[in-house]
Amino acid sequence: MGATNLMGGNNISVYSPAGELLETLIFPLAPANMTFGGPDRDVLVVTARSSLLALPINVKGMYQVGRKNWY
């Protein structure tokens, strides 16, 4: 099992499976939704009220079995 990403306020907090805070990503606007994109699922795609952000990350995001990629 991997990390858990939680949105709150203007940030996304990343927690380890043990519940330890690993990192907090701060955004200019409150994130509304997030997903992993790119061919290797190593881009965090975040939507906000008037923005779409794509952040390269150093890990691979979750892959949903049976779902086609959108890229």
C-alpha positions as a Markdown table, in Angstrom:
| # | Residue | x | y | z |
|---|---|---|---|---|
| 1 | Met | 0.0 | 0.0 | 0.0 |
| 2 | Gly | 1.3 | 3.4 | -0.9 |
| 3 | Ala | 1.0 | 7.0 | 0.4 |
| 4 | Thr | -2.2 | 8.8 | 1.0 |
| 5 | Asn | -2.9 | 12.2 | -0.4 |
| 6 | Leu | -5.3 | 14.5 | 1.4 |
| 7 | Met | -6.5 | 17.9 | 0.3 |
| 8 | Gly | -7.4 | 20.7 | 2.7 |
| 9 | Gly | -7.2 | 24.4 | 2.5 |
| 10 | Asn | -4.7 | 25.4 | -0.1 |
| 11 | Asn | -2.6 | 22.3 | 0.2 |
| 12 | Ile | -2.2 | 18.6 | -0.5 |
| 13 | Ser | -0.6 | 16.6 | 2.3 |
| 14 | Val | 1.1 | 13.3 | 1.6 |
| 15 | Tyr | 1.1 | 10.7 | 4.4 |
| 16 | Ser | 3.0 | 7.4 | 4.6 |
| 17 | Pro | 1.1 | 4.1 | 5.2 |
| 18 | Ala | 2.1 | 4.5 | 8.9 |
| 19 | Gly | 0.4 | 7.9 | 9.1 |
| 20 | Glu | 3.6 | 10.0 | 9.0 |
| 21 | Leu | 3.4 | 13.3 | 7.2 |
| 22 | Leu | 5.9 | 13.1 | 4.3 |
| 23 | Glu | 5.3 | 16.3 | 2.5 |
| 24 | Thr | 2.9 | 19.2 | 2.1 |
| 25 | Leu | 2.4 | 20.8 | -1.4 |
| 26 | Ile | 1.0 | 24.4 | -1.1 |
| 27 | Phe | -1.0 | 25.9 | -4.0 |
| 28 | Pro | -2.2 | 29.5 | -4.7 |
| 29 | Leu | -5.8 | 28.3 | -4.9 |
| 30 | Ala | -7.5 | 25.5 | -3.0 |
| 31 | Pro | -7.2 | 22.2 | -4.9 |
| 32 | Ala | -10.6 | 20.7 | -6.0 |
| 33 | Asn | -9.4 | 17.4 | -7.4 |
| 34 | Met | -6.2 | 15.5 | -8.3 |
| 35 | Thr | -5.2 | 12.6 | -10.4 |
| 36 | Phe | -2.0 | 11.1 | -11.8 |
| 37 | Gly | -1.1 | 11.5 | -15.4 |
| 38 | Gly | 1.6 | 11.0 | -18.0 |
| 39 | Pro | 2.7 | 7.7 | -19.6 |
| 40 | Asp | 4.4 | 6.7 | -16.4 |
| 41 | Arg | 1.8 | 8.2 | -14.0 |
| 42 | Asp | 4.5 | 10.5 | -12.6 |
| 43 | Val | 2.7 | 13.8 | -13.1 |
| 44 | Leu | 0.3 | 15.1 | -10.4 |
| 45 | Val | -2.6 | 16.8 | -12.2 |
| 46 | Val | -4.5 | 19.2 | -9.9 |
| 47 | Thr | -7.6 | 21.3 | -10.6 |
| 48 | Ala | -8.5 | 24.4 | -8.7 |
| 49 | Arg | -11.3 | 27.0 | -9.1 |
| 50 | Ser | -9.7 | 28.6 | -12.2 |
| 51 | Ser | -6.5 | 26.6 | -12.8 |
| 52 | Leu | -5.2 | 23.3 | -14.1 |
| 53 | Leu | -1.8 | 22.4 | -12.7 |
| 54 | Ala | 0.6 | 19.6 | -13.7 |
| 55 | Leu | 3.5 | 18.9 | -11.4 |
| 56 | Pro | 6.2 | 16.3 | -12.2 |
| 57 | Ile | 6.7 | 14.0 | -9.2 |
| 58 | Asn | 9.4 | 11.5 | -8.2 |
| 59 | Val | 7.0 | 8.6 | -7.7 |
| 60 | Lys | 4.4 | 6.7 | -9.8 |
| 61 | Gly | 0.8 | 7.3 | -9.0 |
| 62 | Met | -1.9 | 4.6 | -8.7 |
| 63 | Tyr | -3.0 | 2.7 | -11.7 |
| 64 | Gln | -6.6 | 1.7 | -12.1 |
| 65 | Val | -7.0 | -1.7 | -13.6 |
| 66 | Gly | -9.3 | -1.8 | -16.6 |
| 67 | Arg | -9.3 | 2.0 | -17.1 |
| 68 | Lys | -7.8 | 3.5 | -20.2 |
| 69 | Asn | -5.3 | 6.3 | -19.8 |
| 70 | Trp | -6.4 | 9.8 | -21.0 |
| 71 | Tyr | -3.0 | 11.0 | -22.3 |
